[in-house]
Each structure stands twice: as C-alpha cells, then as structure tokens.
Amino acid sequence: MSNSSNQFIKNTILKLLGAIGSEREIKKYIEKFSSPEQRFAVIKVGGSVIENDIENLISSLVFLNQVGLKPVILHGAGPMLSANLEKNKIDFSFINGQRVTSAEVRDVAHSVFLETNQKVVEALKTQGANAKGLISDVFECTIEDPNLGYVGAIQSVNDKLINDVLESDSIPVIAPIGFQNNEMLNINADIATVELVKAINPYKAIFLSDIGGIFNSREQLIPNINLALEYDEFMQKEWLHSGMKLKLQQIKSLLDHLPKTASVSITKPINLPKELFTDSGSGTLIKHGYSVLQHQLPNKDVQEQFTNIIEASFKGKLVDNFFDNADDLNIFMTSCKRATIAISNEFAVPYMDKFGVIPEAKGEGLGAGIWHEMRKAYPQVFWRSRPNNPINNFYTSICDGCQKQEEWHIFWIGISDFGALKGCIEDAINKPRSVI
C-alpha cells in the first residue's frame, strides 16, 4: 500500500472518530455488527452521492473496512443517466418515480451503470479496500409493466454470489441491472436495495443520499419515522415528492418482511459512521414501529409497567403515592412497553407528569412516536424539567414557550391566555417531586 493511501486511511479514521460518539458506543456496535451469524449492512448509494460526494463516501467505506466490517454496496446512477440521455437527445420520462426505459434508454443505462460501478470499485481499491464489481448475475427479473418498458421486476437474488465475494474478504459493489433470458433490464435502485435486504437479512439497511434524510415542509429534518403510526399520514403529505414516496413505500415493504426491531436509515456519507456507531444516529431513522395505547387507571399491570419504564429512564424510584389519584391520570404506552407518558388532569390545563424511554431503547424513535400520539390527544399541555435534563433541547424545539427557574424549566404548548399560563407555571413549580 502506498504512503499516500496510508495517510488517507489515517486521516479518514481520525476525522470520522472525531465526528462520532464515545469509545464505548463504537466498541458496542462493532461487536454487534461483527457477528458471524448475520451480515453487517446493505448500503444503497445514490447516484448524486457518487457524482458530488465520492470523497466522503470512500472515506466512510474505508473506515468500515479498517475496523473489519464489509458492507454490501448497491449504487444508483440516476443523475448521470439523465445527463447522458439529455446529451444524446434521447427522450425519457418517469411514472410514479420509476424511469420509463426504452431500448435506447436501456442501452445508455447499461454503459452508465458499468462506468459508475467501475468508478466506485477503483476508488475503494485505490485506498486499500478490496472491492469487486457485480454487474450481472445478481438479479433475475421479469418485465414489470409494459408501460415502463425494459424495467425489471426482481424474481430472485443470487445471494450465493454476494456471499462468495464477502467470504473472499472483498466488498461487493452491485449495479441495479437485472436480466431475463440474457436480456438486460433496468431496475430502480431503491427497489433493488429492498429485495437485496430481504435476501441477505443484514443488521442494517442504509440509504446514502446527498440530502441525508427526509425533510418536512419547513425543510426541517425528520429524525424518526414510526411507520405503524405515521405511514398513512406521510403518504398524504403534498410536500413528499414522488421519488421519496416510492422510497418510503419500498422501505415499508422491506420492514414488513423483517422483525419489529429492524430499521432503515437515510443519511449522508460523512455521517455514516455516526449513524452506525452512536445511539443518537444521524439522518432519518425509519422503523416499522409499535402502536401507542392509552390506558385509564387504576390498572395494576399498567401501573407496574409504567413504574418499570420510569424508574429505568430516570434511574430513580417512583414515589409510593404516585397512583393515589389514579382517576386523574391518563397513561400512554408503546405496545413494546419501552416508552411511556403520564398526563395528569388534576390542574386546569393537562400536565405532562412523566415522559420516559428505557435506556436500551434510546435512539429507536419510540419517544418521538409516543410524543406524536400524546400531542394528537392533548393540544394544550405543560410540563417541567430539570435544567440539566439532556432532553431539554428537544423540549425547547417543540414548545411554544419556556420559563427557566433555578430548580425547574417550565414548558408549554397551546396556552395563550396569560392568566392560565401563570397558573400553569405556579402549579409546575409547586408540584412535589414524583421520582426520588
């Protein structure tokens, strides 16, 4: 290996280690991902990433290689293909996010995919990572829809070929090309990724894009999506363009075939290590998710489950009299019993008494999901938090207002009447502690 390659690797590792979490977090995930029983990750690389951000892409992949992790890479080439077609004055169009592929478009696509595949493979090899391009023999297809032309519907995935490459200590780099009786077919790269994940069943499925996630109408990153709670709502959003709708549909199809604990991430290449090796992650984390149920008290089982979550979350003991006025409490709890919220109706305005997620579930999006459901039920709510609570940044981002006291920060949503707000602040300050 050349001195320049060694220096590149050194700089890469230092840069990426500085950008991610603690040594404890990194070691935890490396041990998890290094299991011989399950493949590490399928990473879909968008064409725009290869075109505009290949340095950060290769840096992140070389880092994974240096710590002994071999992902399966599947790349797109959409922007390069469109540019090539326009240059050659070849007409093309899209239907529901998929490119209509005439014979002319297909022939250009083949050359573009080949060139793009070689570009990624050579870039990895130059920096000391073994890589092998897989252009054919991975996806067996049939014609999906005559209206789409030469677009393949994947019937089977040659996972043996992929595993052979991994066993030879190389990174497979796969082009989205299918074949039917030796005839080449174009495949949407997102759809190919979904079928690849189903066949390999890795720990992680990651979509790398230059955008780095899903953003709402205000251009704010959506960090977590709980499909069980939010999928139908998202699919109705006018700001979710057709390509992203297709991606979300395919991700849901993927997660429907995987365990409830499975997840899919959308992030930028530079943030890939942070997504993989930290609890907080980076970009948008999409999970099949869990439903959120509301419980009226008294209910012995619910009270016990609530107590366990809160005590694990706060690392303290719930006071013995917490449930004395059970009729005033409304308990939200995820169906997996790992996150909960208690709303007290003892005041004029609903008071969020407790919000907890067990430590093992941090970063899974359960908190965001249960918060979303609570807010649908309570347009007005106030609560308090210790000044050093790490979740205060989240509270500050979603609240309508906050008053900072020495002992408590008081937050509120939906309260505009000054008199009512003054009463809420007084109630929050004077309420006895519920965890000791």
N, C-alpha and C positions, 0 to 999 in steps of 0.2 A: 504494500500500500504506500502511496506517495506521501511526502511530508505535507503537501497541501491538503490531501484527504484527511490525514490525521489531525491537522489543525482545524479543518472544517468540523470534524466529529467532536473535537474538544470544545470548540466554540458553541456548537449546537447543544451539547449536553449542559454546558454551563448556562447558556441562555434559557433553555427550557426548564432546567431545575430551578432557576431563579424565579420563573414565572408561575410555578405550580405550588403545591402545598407543602406540608411538613414531611420530613423523612418517614415518620410513622405512617402517614397516609400512603406515600409512594410504595413503601415496602408491603403494606397490606394488600394493595391492588396488584402489585407484581406477583406476589404469592398466589393470589386468587386466579389471575389470568394465566399463570404458568402451569396450571393443572393439565396433566396428560389426558384426562378423560374428556376434555371439551376444548374445541378450537377457540382461539383468542377472540378474533373480531373480523367481521366483514366491513370494509370501509369503501363507501361509494364516493368517488372523487368527481365533482362536477367539471365539465369542460372549461368553464371560466376560471376555475382554480388553476388548471394546468396552463392556461393561457396567460393568466395575470399574477399568479402567486405560487409558482412552482418551487421557488427557493424555500419558502416556509413549509410547503408540502413535503419536500425531500428532507428538510431538517427534522420534521416531526417523525417521518417514517424511519430515518436513520437512527434517531433516538430510540425508537421502539426496538429496532434491530439490535442496538447496542446493549439493551437490557434483556435481550433474549426472547423478544416477542415477535412473532411472524404473523402479520395480518394478511387477509385475502383482500386484494385491491380490485375493485371494478370501476372503470372510468367511463365518463361520458366524453362527448366531443361536440356538443350542440352548437356553440358559438362558432367554432372552426368550420363545421359543416355548413352552417348558414352562410358564412362569409365566402366559402368556396363556391357554393351554389350561386350566390349573387354575382361573384366574379365571372362565372361562366354563363351567366344569364339563364339559369335553369330555374323555372318556377317551382315553388313549394308552398305548402300550407300545413295547418295543424287542425286536428279535430280532437277536442277535449284534452289538449295538452300533448297529443301524440302527432309526430310528423307523418304526413301522407308521403309514402315512398314509392315513387315511380321507378321504372327500371333505370332511368338516368340518375335519379337521386340515389338509388341503391348503389350504383357503381362508384359514384363520388364518395358516398358514405364509407364504402369499403376501404378506399385509399386513405381517407381522413382518419378512420379508426386505426388503421395499420400504422400510419405516421405518428399518431398520438400515443399509441401503445409503445412504440419504439422509443419515443421521447422520454416517457416515464421510466422505462426499464433502463435505458442508458444513463439517465440522471442518477438512479439508485446505484447502479454499478460503479459509476464514477466516484461515488462517495463511500465505496466499500461494502455495500449491501448486495448480497446475492439476490437476483430477481430473474424471473422468467416470464416472458410474454405469452399469453394464451389467446390466440386469435380465433381459432376454430375448435371444434370437437367438445365444447363445453355445454352449449345449449342446443338441444334437439327441439325443433319447433314445427308448428303448422301455421298456415296463413290465418291470422286472427280475424280480419274483417276485410272483405273485398274493397270496401270504401277507403281503407288505409293503404291499399297496395301491398308492397312487399314488406309487411310488418309481421314479425313472428309472435305467435303465442307459445310460450315455453311449455313443452310437454315433459321434459326431463332434464336434469342437470348431471353432468359427468363429475360427480364428487370424487371418484377414484383418481381421476387425472389431477384434480386440485390437491388432494391429499398426497399424491406421489411427489408433487412439486414441494409441498411443505416438508415432507419427510426427507427430501434431498437438501434441506436447510436453505431453501430459496423462498422468496416472496412471490406468490402468483399475482400477475397483473393481467386482468381479464378485460377484453373488449366486448361491448354489447352486440355481438354478432351471433345470430342463430343460423341453423341450417335445416333444410328439409330436402332430403334426397340430393345432397350436394349442391343445392341451390341456396345462395346466401340470402338471409332475411335480416332486416334492421329490427332492433329491439330497443324499446325505451329503457334507458339505463336504470331508472328508478324501479321499474317493473322487474328488470333482470336482477337487481340487488335483492328485492324481496324474495324471489324464487331461490336465489343463492343462499340467503339466510335460512330459508326453510329447509334446504338440503343439508347445510353444514351444521346448523344449530349452534352458533358461537355464543360466547358470553355477551358480546356487544355487537350492535349494528349501528354504524355511524355514517351519516351523510355529511360530507365536507363541501361547503359552498363558500363563495366569496362574501355572501351576505351574513352567514353564520347563525341562522336561526329563522324563526317565524316572528314577524312583527305585526303589531296591531295597526289600526287606522291612524294612530298618533305617532307611528314609527317607533314605538317602544317594543323592546324585545320581550317576547313571552317566554319566561324561563321554563315553565312546566305546562304540559297539556295532559289532562286526565280524560282519556277517550270515553270511559264509561259515563262521565258526567258532562263532557263538553263537546263531543264529536258532532252531534246533530246541530248544536248551536254554531260551531265553527263553520260547518258546511253551508250555512245560510248567510255568512258574512259577505257583503259585497266587496270588501277590500281584499279578500282571499282570492288571488288570481287563479286561472285555470290550471297552470303548471303546479302551483302549490296545493291546490285541491286534489289533483291527481296524486301528488306525493303523499298527502295525508290519507287519501283513500288506500293507497298501497301499503302504507305503514300500518293502518288499521287491519288490513287483510293479513299482514305479516304477524302482528301481535295476537290476532285471533287464533293463530296456529301455534303460539308459544305459551309457556307458563305465565301465570299472572305477574310474576316478578320480573319478566323480561321488559326491556326498554329499548328505545331508539333515540339517538341523539343527532341533532343537526348543529354543526359548529364550524368555525374557521380552522384552517390548517394550523395556524400558530397557536390555537387554543386546544388542539387535540390532546396533548399531554394533561392539561388541566382537566379536561372532560373525563379522561380515563383514570386519573390518579388522585382526584380530590373528591370529597363528599359534596362540595358545592357545585362542582362541574362548571360548564360554560356552554352558552348557546341555549337551545331549546331541547328539553328532555321530554319525550313522549312515552307514556305508559298506557297499557290497557286500562289500568286503574281499578279503583274499588268504588263501590257505591257509598253514599253517605246516608245514614239513617238518623232520624230524630227519635228520641226516647223521652217519654214522660215518666217522672218518678212518683212514688217510690218503685224501684225495681232492683232487687238485691244483686242480680247478675250484672246489670249495667253499672251499678254503683261500684261494684268490685272491679270491673274492667276499667272504669273511669279512674279510680284510685290508682290502679297499677300504672296506667299511662302517665298520669300527672306526677306521681312520685318518681318515676323513671326519668321524666323530662326535666323536672325541677331539682332532682337529687335532694329531695326533702320529704317530709311527712305531711300528708293532708290532715288538717285539724279534725278532731273527732266529731265536732258538731257541724261539719260542712253540710251534711244532708238533713239537718234538723228541720229546715224549711223546704223540704223536697218539692212541695207543690209549686214553689216559685221558680224551680229550676227546669230548664229545657236543655237536654244533653244531645249534642251532635257527635256522632262517632262513625269512623270509617268501618266498612264491613270486615276489614282485616284486623280491626281493634288495635291500631297502632297510632291513631291520632284522634283527638277529641277536643271539643269546645263546650264550655258550660255557659249558658246565658241565664242570668238572674233577672226576674221580673219584679223584684222587691221594691224598685225605685220607679219614678215616673217615666223614665226612659230605660229601655233594656240595657243591662250592664253585662259586658263580657267578663265573667269572673275568672275563667281559666281557658287557656289555649295551650295544648301540649302535643308534642310528637315524640315518640320514644327515640332515643339516640340512634338505634340501629336503622331507623327509617329516615334519618336526615338526608336530604338530597333526592328523595324519591318523588317529591311533588305532592305528598299527602297533605301537607299543611296548606298548600295553595288550593287544593281541591276542596277541603273541608271549609276553608275560609270562603270560597266562592259560594258554596251552598248555604252557609250561615248568612251571608250578605243578601242572598235572594229572599230569605225569610225575615231579615231584620234590616230595613232601610235606615233605621236610626239605631245607633249603638254607641256606647262609650266604654272606655276601659283604662286601666293604668298599667304601668310597667316600671320596673326598677331602672334607674339611669344607666346602669351598666349592662342591661339586657342586650345580647347580641342581635335580637330580632327587631330592635328599635328602628334600624334603618328601613326595614320593611314597613313597619307601622307608620313611619314618617312619610313614606312614599304613597301610602294609600289613604291616609286620614285627611279629613277636612281641616282639622286644626289640632294644636297640641299646646298644653301649658306645662312648662318644666318646673317642678318643685324640687326641693333638695332631696326628699325621700322618694318621690314618685314623678314620673312623666304621665300626664293625663291626656288621652287621645279621644277624638270623637269623629263621628261620621253622621251627616244628615241632620244635625241640630243647628238651626239658625236663630231660634229665639234666645235672646241674651239671658233672660231670667231662667229659662230651662237649662241653659248651658252652665250658668253659675251654680245651680243646684246640683248638676252632674259632677262638677269639679269638687264641690264640698262633699258629696256622697263618696266619691272616689278616695279623697284624702282621709276621710274618717272611717272608712270600712276596715274592720280588723283583718289582719293577715290570715290567709287560708292555708298557706304552706309554711311549715317551720323546719 
